[in-house]
């Protein structure tokens, strides 16, 4: 999946407006596994390489 696919998945699995504790797509407790995975993948695109602690 590319970055746009992950972005769409994260948007689809947002917080439900009527019941904020639930995902609006899969109805699992929010944030659901799909949303968390999408956020991890999007964060990896922002920082694809580990930050070195050596100075």
Secondary structure by P-SEA (a helix, b strand, c coil): ccaaaaaaaaaaacccccccccccccccccccaaaaaaaaaaaaaaccccccccc
